[in-house]
Amino acid sequence: MPQRVLLIEDDEAISEMVRSYLVKEGYEIEAVFDGEVAERTFRTGGPFDLVLLDLMLPKRSGTDILQTIRAGSLVPVLIMSAKDSDVDKALGLGFGADDYITKPFSMIELAARVKAAIRRAGYASPSIQVEDQAPVKQMISIGRLTVDLDNFSALKNGEEVKLTSKEFHILKLFVTHPGRVFTKAQIYASVWEDDYFGDENVINVHMRRLREKIEDDPSHPEYIKTLWGIGYKLGEQL
């Protein structure tokens, strides 16, 4: 049975280009062109294996649709938009999107991301592909931060830190590998379980939002340090 994709894009030319390519790749596509129809179709026409969502839609915005989806579903959502600012990326990813691709994009890259998102089956826990990995403790405390690996949660000073799935798995990657430096490509491969397409903004946005939640001063982070030109590592002086 073909995997079903809900395509929400108001530009009919782009919609048809995406639809026809993904149909050739073996997907079943339901295409809609405005926010109201998108919400109704998602609610009554599912289930879908993935949602392709444009941010700029008539009647209801893409971020409104994303919030509606996330209120009751963990289906993978891939945002596609011509707006190429970090603000839009942070907003979309902060609401729970799995990935972000900027127009214009190649059909090959889009199809690869669709395939990868569906393969990950949404917000399932990724396997960290690191050689010689030590046994993982289920509760890890670092400074004032406690990470519960079983319950996918984190506490700071005893209070819950509300993290998205991707933010949690980035944090998990670092706290289970103290002292190791990770490049952006390695973070993407471990958390997204996919080849790195070179879009640094995806990593930058997630890292910034994670630091805003766990650091006392995000501009001078203690938990996740930046090694300029190399990558990131867990802070040592905690």
HELIX and SHEET records of a PDB file:
HELIX    1   1 GLU A   12  LYS A   24  1                                  13    
HELIX    2   2 GLY A   35  THR A   44  1                                  10    
HELIX    3   3 GLY A   62  ARG A   70  1                                   9    
HELIX    4   4 ASP A   86  GLY A   94  1                                   9    
HELIX    5   5 MET A  107  ARG A  119  1                                  13    
HELIX    6   6 SER A  165  VAL A  175  1                                  11    
HELIX    7   7 LYS A  184  VAL A  191  1                                   8    
HELIX    8   8 GLU A  200  ILE A  214  1                                  15    
SHEET    1   A 5 GLU A  28  VAL A  32  0                                        
SHEET    2   A 5 ARG A   4  ILE A   8  1                                        
SHEET    3   A 5 LEU A  50  ASP A  54  1                                        
SHEET    4   A 5 VAL A  77  SER A  81  1                                        
SHEET    5   A 5 ASP A  99  THR A 102  1                                        
SHEET    1   B 4 MET A 139  ILE A 142  0                                        
SHEET    2   B 4 LEU A 145  ASP A 148 -1                                        
SHEET    3   B 4 SER A 153  LYS A 156 -1                                        
SHEET    4   B 4 GLU A 159  VAL A 161 -1                                        
SHEET    1   C 3 VAL A 181  PHE A 182  0                                        
SHEET    2   C 3 GLY A 231  LEU A 234 -1                                        
SHEET    3   C 3 ILE A 224  LEU A 227 -1                                        
END                                                                             
